[in-house]
């Protein structure tokens, strides 16, 4: 193939996709077919790099990879240009961070790789002092959760290192001081991951951010059946349920669980969804009227809209874009 000069490490840097995702997309969907060197290393052309970048943008816009894998590059260009999607909370593609923010994030990664919980905690505390709690969430922890997920998928960190990171971040996110006293009349948000979804950093990030946005948050944890989530939402009279969908993206039970959750929840309780696996369940999420959430700014907008009663008085409504 002419112009096949980019090794997979370069493609990861150029596209924002992890090596794991690129290989899975090749194997499952045949999105590109790279050349191979004599030593069996992949080499990609400029055109293939562009195609992978476009596929990433369009899947982040809510389209399932299985449905768009055969689209022409020109059709992908048009769809990407029309998309106003912002990056999922648990997989921010991290715009270039200011040097100070990036330094803190890299310090956190080094602590995780060293299995040094104290060093990780200390770095996060320095970040909170330098940036404030909301700045820490937006500029350090959100990019860090993306890095942890990609490093884990690539095999660059072990399960033990990923668990250590989750443990320290859980404590940081759930115990962060609230900016104001929590008004008793603040709306309630139930946060969880559905059954089979065991990665919780995205859900923890939403919990902490919503708390700073003056919501009463009820964090249920990971891998909960639909009936448990719906029961908690009903009992607490929650205004909305937020679900984090990170991994896996091909769970055959998910369609049933999501549809059951919508059936069991009151009609005026919104379902917010985010996470790197969200595009894989796009059709089902659209069927149940789930509202996709992008970055923390998008979360703030969606939560603010949910505070406003609908004209009919039946509860808040959000358009699922």
Protein Blocks (a to p, Z undefined) as FASTA:
>chain_A
ZZiabcfklmmmmnopafklmmmmmmmnomaccdddfkopacddfklmmmmmmmmmmmmn
opafklmmmpcfklmmmmmmmpccdcdfklcghiaddfklmmmmmmmmmmmmnopaklmm
mmmmmmmmmnojmlmmmmmmmmmmmmmmmmmmnopacfklmmmmmmmmmmmmmmgccfbd
cdfkbccddddddehiabfklmmmmmmmmmmnopacddebehiafklmmmmmmmnopabd
cdddfbdckbfklmmmmmmmmmmpcfklccddedjklmmmmmmmmmnopacdfdfklmmm
mmmmmmpccfklnapcdddZZ
